[in-house]
Amino acid sequence: MKPYSDQKLLFGDIHNHCGISYAHGSLEDALNNARERLDFVSITGHAHWPDMPEPNERIQYIIDFHQAGFAKLRQGWPQMMNTLREFDQEGGFVIFPGFEVHFCATGDRNMLYKDLAGEILYPDSLEDLHDQLRALREQGVEVIAQPHHLGYR
């Protein structure tokens, strides 16, 4: 018997952006496009940047852009979760709720919840994020953090 011959290969995207924060396109379009090609998806809105650079006139537009996107995700999170539940098809097209947190010092992280529940986390540091994830796991909430954009500084 070949290894993994009893397993099914699934295809997905666990880092997909759309207009729920500061990317483009509707959540519904992102989900419909993913459903046409994939078995699972996580739409990960941009949520937080605790070590954002100090404001100055050269980068203020970048700070404003990010803060507006973070506020949009925070305000729209309950409706986003409702939409994800409407599109989720257990065993067919599975959706993992998620969000992204930026860290200049340690790189960005995408958090993905196993179930169609969960809130945005607002950690102050990578260590604080790990503490929050540990606390959630102790409460029986299954969540992972996927590192990416690790090439900063």
C-alpha positions as CSV (number, residue, x, y, z in Angstrom):
1,M,0.0,0.0,0.0
2,K,1.3,3.4,-0.9
3,P,1.6,6.0,1.8
4,Y,-1.4,8.4,2.0
5,S,-3.3,6.3,-0.6
6,D,-6.3,6.5,1.7
7,Q,-6.2,10.3,1.8
8,K,-7.9,12.8,-0.4
9,L,-5.9,15.8,-1.8
10,L,-7.6,19.1,-1.2
11,F,-6.8,22.5,-2.6
12,G,-7.2,25.8,-0.8
13,D,-6.0,29.3,-0.2
14,I,-5.3,30.4,3.4
15,H,-4.3,34.0,2.7
16,N,-6.9,35.7,0.5
17,H,-7.6,39.4,0.7
18,C,-10.6,41.4,-0.5
19,G,-12.4,44.7,0.4
20,I,-13.3,43.7,4.0
21,S,-10.3,45.8,5.1
22,Y,-8.1,47.6,2.5
23,A,-7.9,45.3,-0.5
24,H,-10.4,45.3,-3.4
25,G,-13.5,43.4,-4.4
26,S,-16.4,42.1,-2.4
27,L,-16.3,39.3,0.1
28,E,-19.0,37.5,-1.9
29,D,-17.0,37.7,-5.1
30,A,-13.9,36.4,-3.3
31,L,-15.9,33.5,-1.9
32,N,-17.6,32.7,-5.2
33,N,-14.3,32.8,-7.0
34,A,-12.7,30.5,-4.4
35,R,-15.6,28.1,-4.5
36,E,-15.2,27.6,-8.2
37,R,-11.7,26.3,-7.9
38,L,-10.9,25.3,-4.3
39,D,-12.0,23.0,-1.5
40,F,-11.3,25.6,1.3
41,V,-10.4,29.2,1.8
42,S,-9.6,31.8,4.4
43,I,-10.4,35.4,3.7
44,T,-7.9,37.3,5.9
45,G,-8.7,40.9,6.4
46,H,-5.9,43.2,7.6
47,A,-6.6,43.8,11.3
48,H,-3.8,45.3,13.4
49,W,-0.3,46.7,13.4
50,P,1.0,47.2,17.0
51,D,4.5,48.4,16.1
52,M,3.5,50.8,13.4
53,P,6.1,53.4,12.6
54,E,5.8,56.7,14.4
55,P,3.7,59.2,12.5
56,N,5.4,61.8,10.3
57,E,4.4,63.8,7.3
58,R,6.3,61.4,4.9
59,I,4.4,58.3,5.9
60,Q,1.1,59.7,7.4
61,Y,-0.8,58.6,4.3
62,I,0.3,55.0,4.9
63,I,-0.7,55.1,8.6
64,D,-4.1,56.6,7.7
65,F,-4.7,54.0,4.9
66,H,-3.9,51.1,7.3
67,Q,-6.0,52.5,10.2
68,A,-9.0,53.0,7.9
69,G,-8.7,49.4,6.8
70,F,-8.4,48.1,10.3
71,A,-11.5,50.0,11.4
72,K,-13.4,48.7,8.4
73,L,-12.7,45.1,9.3
74,R,-13.5,45.7,13.0
75,Q,-16.8,47.3,12.1
76,G,-17.7,44.7,9.5
77,W,-16.5,41.6,11.4
78,P,-20.0,40.4,12.6
79,Q,-21.5,40.7,9.1
80,M,-18.4,39.1,7.5
81,M,-18.8,36.1,9.9
82,N,-22.5,35.8,8.9
83,T,-21.5,35.8,5.2
84,L,-18.9,33.1,5.8
85,R,-21.4,30.9,7.5
86,E,-23.8,31.3,4.5
87,F,-21.1,30.2,2.0
88,D,-19.6,27.3,4.1
89,Q,-20.5,23.8,3.0
90,E,-19.1,21.3,5.4
91,G,-17.4,18.5,3.4
92,G,-17.7,20.6,0.2
93,F,-16.4,24.1,0.4
94,V,-15.0,24.8,3.8
95,I,-14.2,28.3,5.1
96,F,-11.8,29.2,7.9
97,P,-12.3,32.7,9.3
98,G,-9.1,34.7,9.6
99,F,-7.3,38.0,9.9
100,E,-3.8,39.4,9.5
101,V,-1.7,41.2,12.1
102,H,1.4,43.1,11.0
103,F,4.7,43.2,13.0
104,C,7.6,45.3,11.8
105,A,9.9,43.5,14.2
106,T,8.9,39.8,13.6
107,G,6.9,39.7,10.4
108,D,3.2,39.4,9.7
109,R,0.9,36.6,11.0
110,N,-2.4,35.3,9.6
111,M,-4.7,33.8,12.3
112,L,-7.1,31.1,11.1
113,Y,-9.9,29.7,13.2
114,K,-11.0,26.1,12.6
115,D,-14.7,26.9,13.3
116,L,-16.9,29.6,12.0
117,A,-16.5,31.6,15.2
118,G,-13.9,33.8,16.8
119,E,-12.9,37.4,17.2
120,I,-10.1,39.6,16.0
121,L,-7.1,39.5,18.3
122,Y,-5.2,42.7,19.0
123,P,-1.8,41.6,20.4
124,D,0.9,44.1,21.4
125,S,3.8,41.8,20.4
126,L,4.5,38.4,19.0
127,E,4.8,37.1,22.6
128,D,1.4,38.6,23.4
129,L,0.0,36.9,20.3
130,H,1.3,33.5,21.5
131,D,-0.2,34.1,24.9
132,Q,-3.6,34.9,23.4
133,L,-3.5,31.9,21.1
134,R,-2.5,29.6,24.1
135,A,-5.4,31.0,26.1
136,L,-7.8,30.3,23.3
137,R,-6.6,26.7,22.9
138,E,-7.0,26.2,26.7
139,Q,-10.6,27.3,26.2
140,G,-11.0,24.7,23.4
141,V,-10.9,27.2,20.5
142,E,-8.7,25.8,17.7
143,V,-6.7,28.6,16.0
144,I,-3.4,28.7,14.2
145,A,-1.0,31.6,13.3
146,Q,0.7,31.4,9.9
147,P,3.8,33.5,9.6
148,H,4.6,35.4,6.4
149,H,6.4,38.5,5.2
150,L,9.3,37.6,7.5
151,G,11.9,39.7,5.6
152,Y,11.4,42.9,7.4
153,R,14.4,44.6,9.0
